[in-house]
Amino acid sequence: MNLNRIKEIIKKGLKRFMKVVVNLFCNKLFHRMLYIISISVVVKITMDINLYISILKY
């Protein structure tokens, strides 16, 4: 194997590795955003329900 061939193999490996890392990072970020959005929606709904109940009591 000559030096250029080794360089090509390393470049291809690095590209593939970076693709995997970027995909994993984006998926984690996406799941975290979904998690935060769902939590905020649940909190908003419970606050609205509590407000509604307190209005009904008075």
Jmol script that loads the backbone (N, CA, C; Angstrom):
load data "model"
ATOM      1  N   MET A   1       0.845  -1.200   0.000  1.00  0.00           N
ATOM      2  CA  MET A   1       0.000   0.000   0.000  1.00  0.00           C
ATOM      3  C   MET A   1       0.875   1.243   0.000  1.00  0.00           C
ATOM      4  N   ASN A   2       0.575   2.165  -0.894  1.00  0.00           N
ATOM      5  CA  ASN A   2       1.337   3.408  -0.881  1.00  0.00           C
ATOM      6  C   ASN A   2       0.660   4.438   0.025  1.00  0.00           C
ATOM      7  N   LEU A   3       1.342   5.539   0.226  1.00  0.00           N
ATOM      8  CA  LEU A   3       0.896   6.541   1.195  1.00  0.00           C
ATOM      9  C   LEU A   3      -0.442   7.168   0.796  1.00  0.00           C
ATOM     10  N   ASN A   4      -0.625   7.443  -0.508  1.00  0.00           N
ATOM     11  CA  ASN A   4      -1.867   8.077  -0.956  1.00  0.00           C
ATOM     12  C   ASN A   4      -3.071   7.192  -0.679  1.00  0.00           C
ATOM     13  N   ARG A   5      -2.904   5.891  -0.890  1.00  0.00           N
ATOM     14  CA  ARG A   5      -4.009   4.952  -0.637  1.00  0.00           C
ATOM     15  C   ARG A   5      -4.397   4.983   0.841  1.00  0.00           C
ATOM     16  N   ILE A   6      -3.397   4.993   1.707  1.00  0.00           N
ATOM     17  CA  ILE A   6      -3.670   5.039   3.149  1.00  0.00           C
ATOM     18  C   ILE A   6      -4.395   6.336   3.501  1.00  0.00           C
ATOM     19  N   LYS A   7      -3.951   7.446   2.920  1.00  0.00           N
ATOM     20  CA  LYS A   7      -4.612   8.733   3.183  1.00  0.00           C
ATOM     21  C   LYS A   7      -6.075   8.694   2.752  1.00  0.00           C
ATOM     22  N   GLU A   8      -6.348   8.119   1.585  1.00  0.00           N
ATOM     23  CA  GLU A   8      -7.733   8.026   1.097  1.00  0.00           C
ATOM     24  C   GLU A   8      -8.592   7.221   2.064  1.00  0.00           C
ATOM     25  N   ILE A   9      -8.057   6.083   2.521  1.00  0.00           N
ATOM     26  CA  ILE A   9      -8.824   5.234   3.450  1.00  0.00           C
ATOM     27  C   ILE A   9      -9.117   6.001   4.735  1.00  0.00           C
ATOM     28  N   ILE A  10      -8.121   6.720   5.241  1.00  0.00           N
ATOM     29  CA  ILE A  10      -8.321   7.478   6.484  1.00  0.00           C
ATOM     30  C   ILE A  10      -9.364   8.568   6.271  1.00  0.00           C
ATOM     31  N   LYS A  11      -9.295   9.260   5.130  1.00  0.00           N
ATOM     32  CA  LYS A  11     -10.275  10.318   4.852  1.00  0.00           C
ATOM     33  C   LYS A  11     -11.691   9.754   4.801  1.00  0.00           C
ATOM     34  N   LYS A  12     -11.858   8.617   4.092  1.00  0.00           N
ATOM     35  CA  LYS A  12     -13.192   8.014   4.003  1.00  0.00           C
ATOM     36  C   LYS A  12     -13.697   7.609   5.375  1.00  0.00           C
ATOM     37  N   GLY A  13     -12.821   7.015   6.173  1.00  0.00           N
ATOM     38  CA  GLY A  13     -13.202   6.596   7.525  1.00  0.00           C
ATOM     39  C   GLY A  13     -13.619   7.779   8.373  1.00  0.00           C
ATOM     40  N   LEU A  14     -12.854   8.860   8.279  1.00  0.00           N
ATOM     41  CA  LEU A  14     -13.179  10.052   9.062  1.00  0.00           C
ATOM     42  C   LEU A  14     -14.513  10.643   8.630  1.00  0.00           C
ATOM     43  N   LYS A  15     -14.754  10.689   7.317  1.00  0.00           N
ATOM     44  CA  LYS A  15     -16.029  11.227   6.829  1.00  0.00           C
ATOM     45  C   LYS A  15     -17.191  10.413   7.382  1.00  0.00           C
ATOM     46  N   ARG A  16     -17.067   9.078   7.293  1.00  0.00           N
ATOM     47  CA  ARG A  16     -18.135   8.218   7.779  1.00  0.00           C
ATOM     48  C   ARG A  16     -18.339   8.420   9.277  1.00  0.00           C
ATOM     49  N   PHE A  17     -17.232   8.483  10.014  1.00  0.00           N
ATOM     50  CA  PHE A  17     -17.292   8.670  11.466  1.00  0.00           C
ATOM     51  C   PHE A  17     -17.976   9.992  11.810  1.00  0.00           C
ATOM     52  N   MET A  18     -17.614  11.069  11.103  1.00  0.00           N
ATOM     53  CA  MET A  18     -18.217  12.369  11.372  1.00  0.00           C
ATOM     54  C   MET A  18     -19.711  12.356  11.063  1.00  0.00           C
ATOM     55  N   LYS A  19     -20.101  11.652   9.991  1.00  0.00           N
ATOM     56  CA  LYS A  19     -21.526  11.548   9.674  1.00  0.00           C
ATOM     57  C   LYS A  19     -22.281  10.902  10.821  1.00  0.00           C
ATOM     58  N   VAL A  20     -21.736   9.806  11.342  1.00  0.00           N
ATOM     59  CA  VAL A  20     -22.394   9.093  12.446  1.00  0.00           C
ATOM     60  C   VAL A  20     -22.504   9.997  13.667  1.00  0.00           C
ATOM     61  N   VAL A  21     -21.405  10.699  13.989  1.00  0.00           N
ATOM     62  CA  VAL A  21     -21.408  11.575  15.168  1.00  0.00           C
ATOM     63  C   VAL A  21     -22.442  12.689  15.011  1.00  0.00           C
ATOM     64  N   VAL A  22     -22.475  13.301  13.820  1.00  0.00           N
ATOM     65  CA  VAL A  22     -23.426  14.399  13.590  1.00  0.00           C
ATOM     66  C   VAL A  22     -24.860  13.888  13.681  1.00  0.00           C
ATOM     67  N   ASN A  23     -25.123  12.705  13.101  1.00  0.00           N
ATOM     68  CA  ASN A  23     -26.472  12.143  13.171  1.00  0.00           C
ATOM     69  C   ASN A  23     -26.877  11.876  14.611  1.00  0.00           C
ATOM     70  N   LEU A  24     -25.981  11.281  15.394  1.00  0.00           N
ATOM     71  CA  LEU A  24     -26.291  10.997  16.798  1.00  0.00           C
ATOM     72  C   LEU A  24     -26.567  12.294  17.550  1.00  0.00           C
ATOM     73  N   PHE A  25     -25.720  13.312  17.325  1.00  0.00           N
ATOM     74  CA  PHE A  25     -25.878  14.579  18.031  1.00  0.00           C
ATOM     75  C   PHE A  25     -27.209  15.229  17.676  1.00  0.00           C
ATOM     76  N   CYS A  26     -27.555  15.237  16.367  1.00  0.00           N
ATOM     77  CA  CYS A  26     -28.811  15.857  15.936  1.00  0.00           C
ATOM     78  C   CYS A  26     -30.005  15.112  16.521  1.00  0.00           C
ATOM     79  N   ASN A  27     -29.940  13.775  16.537  1.00  0.00           N
ATOM     80  CA  ASN A  27     -31.039  13.000  17.103  1.00  0.00           C
ATOM     81  C   ASN A  27     -31.203  13.305  18.586  1.00  0.00           C
ATOM     82  N   LYS A  28     -30.095  13.386  19.318  1.00  0.00           N
ATOM     83  CA  LYS A  28     -30.180  13.695  20.743  1.00  0.00           C
ATOM     84  C   LYS A  28     -30.793  15.070  20.947  1.00  0.00           C
ATOM     85  N   LEU A  29     -30.338  16.046  20.150  1.00  0.00           N
ATOM     86  CA  LEU A  29     -30.846  17.406  20.264  1.00  0.00           C
ATOM     87  C   LEU A  29     -32.347  17.432  19.969  1.00  0.00           C
ATOM     88  N   PHE A  30     -32.759  16.706  18.921  1.00  0.00           N
ATOM     89  CA  PHE A  30     -34.162  16.658  18.525  1.00  0.00           C
ATOM     90  C   PHE A  30     -35.008  16.056  19.642  1.00  0.00           C
ATOM     91  N   HIS A  31     -34.529  14.940  20.232  1.00  0.00           N
ATOM     92  CA  HIS A  31     -35.285  14.298  21.307  1.00  0.00           C
ATOM     93  C   HIS A  31     -35.374  15.219  22.519  1.00  0.00           C
ATOM     94  N   ARG A  32     -34.284  15.919  22.820  1.00  0.00           N
ATOM     95  CA  ARG A  32     -34.306  16.832  23.968  1.00  0.00           C
ATOM     96  C   ARG A  32     -35.301  17.960  23.731  1.00  0.00           C
ATOM     97  N   MET A  33     -35.341  18.500  22.501  1.00  0.00           N
ATOM     98  CA  MET A  33     -36.295  19.573  22.198  1.00  0.00           C
ATOM     99  C   MET A  33     -37.725  19.069  22.324  1.00  0.00           C
ATOM    100  N   LEU A  34     -37.993  17.861  21.800  1.00  0.00           N
ATOM    101  CA  LEU A  34     -39.334  17.289  21.925  1.00  0.00           C
ATOM    102  C   LEU A  34     -39.708  17.126  23.390  1.00  0.00           C
ATOM    103  N   TYR A  35     -38.761  16.647  24.203  1.00  0.00           N
ATOM    104  CA  TYR A  35     -38.985  16.431  25.628  1.00  0.00           C
ATOM    105  C   TYR A  35     -39.345  17.748  26.312  1.00  0.00           C
ATOM    106  N   ILE A  36     -38.572  18.801  26.016  1.00  0.00           N
ATOM    107  CA  ILE A  36     -38.817  20.107  26.640  1.00  0.00           C
ATOM    108  C   ILE A  36     -40.171  20.659  26.207  1.00  0.00           C
ATOM    109  N   ILE A  37     -40.498  20.519  24.917  1.00  0.00           N
ATOM    110  CA  ILE A  37     -41.776  21.036  24.415  1.00  0.00           C
ATOM    111  C   ILE A  37     -42.942  20.300  25.072  1.00  0.00           C
ATOM    112  N   SER A  38     -42.841  18.974  25.179  1.00  0.00           N
ATOM    113  CA  SER A  38     -43.940  18.211  25.777  1.00  0.00           C
ATOM    114  C   SER A  38     -44.105  18.572  27.247  1.00  0.00           C
ATOM    115  N   ILE A  39     -42.992  18.765  27.969  1.00  0.00           N
ATOM    116  CA  ILE A  39     -43.089  19.147  29.380  1.00  0.00           C
ATOM    117  C   ILE A  39     -43.764  20.505  29.512  1.00  0.00           C
ATOM    118  N   SER A  40     -43.387  21.470  28.668  1.00  0.00           N
ATOM    119  CA  SER A  40     -43.974  22.804  28.777  1.00  0.00           C
ATOM    120  C   SER A  40     -45.464  22.769  28.445  1.00  0.00           C
ATOM    121  N   VAL A  41     -45.853  21.923  27.484  1.00  0.00           N
ATOM    122  CA  VAL A  41     -47.278  21.805  27.145  1.00  0.00           C
ATOM    123  C   VAL A  41     -48.054  21.230  28.321  1.00  0.00           C
ATOM    124  N   VAL A  42     -47.510  20.195  28.955  1.00  0.00           N
ATOM    125  CA  VAL A  42     -48.187  19.583  30.106  1.00  0.00           C
ATOM    126  C   VAL A  42     -48.318  20.593  31.239  1.00  0.00           C
ATOM    127  N   VAL A  43     -47.262  21.353  31.502  1.00  0.00           N
ATOM    128  CA  VAL A  43     -47.311  22.357  32.571  1.00  0.00           C
ATOM    129  C   VAL A  43     -48.372  23.403  32.262  1.00  0.00           C
ATOM    130  N   LYS A  44     -48.428  23.845  31.013  1.00  0.00           N
ATOM    131  CA  LYS A  44     -49.427  24.854  30.621  1.00  0.00           C
ATOM    132  C   LYS A  44     -50.843  24.321  30.820  1.00  0.00           C
ATOM    133  N   ILE A  45     -51.078  23.078  30.409  1.00  0.00           N
ATOM    134  CA  ILE A  45     -52.416  22.496  30.547  1.00  0.00           C
ATOM    135  C   ILE A  45     -52.803  22.392  32.015  1.00  0.00           C
ATOM    136  N   THR A  46     -51.885  21.923  32.866  1.00  0.00           N
ATOM    137  CA  THR A  46     -52.218  21.794  34.289  1.00  0.00           C
ATOM    138  C   THR A  46     -52.460  23.166  34.908  1.00  0.00           C
ATOM    139  N   MET A  47     -51.707  24.182  34.500  1.00  0.00           N
ATOM    140  CA  MET A  47     -51.942  25.529  35.025  1.00  0.00           C
ATOM    141  C   MET A  47     -53.314  26.036  34.599  1.00  0.00           C
ATOM    142  N   ASP A  48     -53.691  25.788  33.347  1.00  0.00           N
ATOM    143  CA  ASP A  48     -55.008  26.214  32.874  1.00  0.00           C
ATOM    144  C   ASP A  48     -56.113  25.513  33.650  1.00  0.00           C
ATOM    145  N   ILE A  49     -55.938  24.213  33.893  1.00  0.00           N
ATOM    146  CA  ILE A  49     -56.955  23.460  34.632  1.00  0.00           C
ATOM    147  C   ILE A  49     -57.076  23.999  36.051  1.00  0.00           C
ATOM    148  N   ASN A  50     -55.949  24.275  36.702  1.00  0.00           N
ATOM    149  CA  ASN A  50     -55.983  24.820  38.061  1.00  0.00           C
ATOM    150  C   ASN A  50     -56.670  26.176  38.081  1.00  0.00           C
ATOM    151  N   LEU A  51     -56.388  27.004  37.099  1.00  0.00           N
ATOM    152  CA  LEU A  51     -57.019  28.322  37.010  1.00  0.00           C
ATOM    153  C   LEU A  51     -58.533  28.168  36.841  1.00  0.00           C
ATOM    154  N   TYR A  52     -58.929  27.253  35.957  1.00  0.00           N
ATOM    155  CA  TYR A  52     -60.347  27.010  35.696  1.00  0.00           C
ATOM    156  C   TYR A  52     -61.053  26.537  36.965  1.00  0.00           C
ATOM    157  N   ILE A  53     -60.419  25.623  37.702  1.00  0.00           N
ATOM    158  CA  ILE A  53     -61.021  25.100  38.935  1.00  0.00           C
ATOM    159  C   ILE A  53     -61.150  26.217  39.962  1.00  0.00           C
ATOM    160  N   SER A  54     -60.125  27.044  40.091  1.00  0.00           N
ATOM    161  CA  SER A  54     -60.180  28.122  41.083  1.00  0.00           C
ATOM    162  C   SER A  54     -61.248  29.148  40.704  1.00  0.00           C
ATOM    163  N   ILE A  55     -61.470  29.364  39.414  1.00  0.00           N
ATOM    164  CA  ILE A  55     -62.526  30.291  38.989  1.00  0.00           C
ATOM    165  C   ILE A  55     -63.897  29.682  39.303  1.00  0.00           C
ATOM    166  N   LEU A  56     -64.044  28.381  39.083  1.00  0.00           N
ATOM    167  CA  LEU A  56     -65.320  27.724  39.358  1.00  0.00           C
ATOM    168  C   LEU A  56     -65.653  27.745  40.846  1.00  0.00           C
ATOM    169  N   LYS A  57     -64.635  27.676  41.704  1.00  0.00           N
ATOM    170  CA  LYS A  57     -64.888  27.640  43.146  1.00  0.00           C
ATOM    171  C   LYS A  57     -65.474  28.956  43.636  1.00  0.00           C
ATOM    172  N   TYR A  58     -65.051  30.074  43.020  1.00  0.00           N
ATOM    173  CA  TYR A  58     -65.492  31.380  43.515  1.00  0.00           C
ATOM    174  C   TYR A  58     -66.744  31.863  42.841  1.00  0.00           C
TER     175      TYR A  58
END
end "model"
wireframe off; spacefill off
backbone 0.3
color backbone group
